[in-house]
Amino acid sequence: MNQPLYNMEKNEEWRKAKILIVDDEVRVLNQLEQDLSLEEFSVIKASSAEEGLKILEQEIIHVIISDQKMPTGMDGTEFLAK
């Protein structure tokens, strides 16, 4: 009998993760925030890579979701490399 290695239902600690979303499109930021908030995640939004870096200086972030192509400043790859 195969058993899962980790039972998500018994351990809800993963829901305490803070997620940073970086995207230049407000519609995308708001939709992701809404969807993730329904699952009780703590979501922080940034509308640019530069704003995301400022947030990372002040907050402990567990997961980052970043747009790849942003029209001004750094792109997603540069942001994640920093």
C-alpha positions as CSV (number, residue, x, y, z in Angstrom):
1,M,0.0,0.0,0.0
2,N,1.4,3.4,-1.0
3,Q,1.2,6.1,1.6
4,P,2.0,9.8,0.9
5,L,5.3,10.9,2.4
6,Y,3.7,14.0,3.9
7,N,0.1,14.5,5.0
8,M,-0.9,18.1,4.2
9,E,-4.3,17.7,5.9
10,K,-2.7,16.9,9.3
11,N,0.0,19.7,9.1
12,E,-1.3,23.1,8.1
13,E,1.9,24.9,8.9
14,W,2.6,25.5,5.2
15,R,-0.4,27.8,5.1
16,K,1.5,30.3,7.2
17,A,3.9,31.0,4.3
18,K,4.2,34.6,3.2
19,I,4.0,35.0,-0.6
20,L,5.4,37.9,-2.5
21,I,3.9,38.5,-5.9
22,V,5.8,40.8,-8.3
23,D,4.0,41.9,-11.5
24,D,3.6,45.1,-13.4
25,E,-0.1,44.3,-14.2
26,V,-2.5,45.3,-11.4
27,R,-5.1,42.9,-12.7
28,V,-2.7,39.9,-12.3
29,L,-1.6,41.1,-8.8
30,N,-5.2,41.4,-7.6
31,Q,-6.3,38.1,-9.1
32,L,-3.4,36.1,-7.6
33,E,-3.9,37.9,-4.2
34,Q,-7.6,37.0,-4.2
35,D,-7.0,33.3,-5.2
36,L,-4.2,32.8,-2.6
37,S,-6.0,34.7,0.1
38,L,-8.9,32.3,-0.3
39,E,-6.4,29.5,0.8
40,E,-5.4,31.7,3.8
41,F,-2.0,32.6,2.5
42,S,-0.5,35.9,3.5
43,V,0.1,37.8,0.3
44,I,2.3,40.9,-0.3
45,K,2.2,42.6,-3.7
46,A,4.8,44.6,-5.6
47,S,4.3,46.3,-8.9
48,S,7.9,46.3,-9.9
49,A,11.1,44.3,-9.2
50,E,12.6,47.4,-7.4
51,E,9.5,47.5,-5.1
52,G,9.9,43.7,-4.5
53,L,13.5,44.2,-3.4
54,K,12.5,46.8,-0.9
55,I,9.9,44.5,0.5
56,L,12.4,41.7,0.8
57,E,14.6,44.0,2.9
58,Q,11.8,44.4,5.4
59,E,9.8,41.1,5.4
60,I,10.5,37.4,5.7
61,I,9.2,35.9,2.5
62,H,8.8,32.2,1.9
63,V,7.6,32.1,-1.8
64,I,8.1,34.6,-4.6
65,I,5.9,34.6,-7.7
66,S,7.4,37.0,-10.3
67,D,6.5,38.1,-13.8
68,Q,9.3,37.5,-16.2
69,K,8.8,40.5,-18.5
70,M,8.3,43.8,-16.9
71,P,8.5,47.0,-19.0
72,T,10.7,49.1,-16.7
73,G,13.7,48.3,-14.7
74,M,14.7,44.7,-14.0
75,D,13.0,41.7,-15.5
76,G,12.0,38.6,-13.4
77,T,15.2,36.8,-13.9
78,E,17.3,39.7,-12.7
79,F,15.0,40.2,-9.8
80,L,15.2,36.6,-8.7
81,A,19.0,36.6,-9.0
82,K,19.3,39.4,-6.5
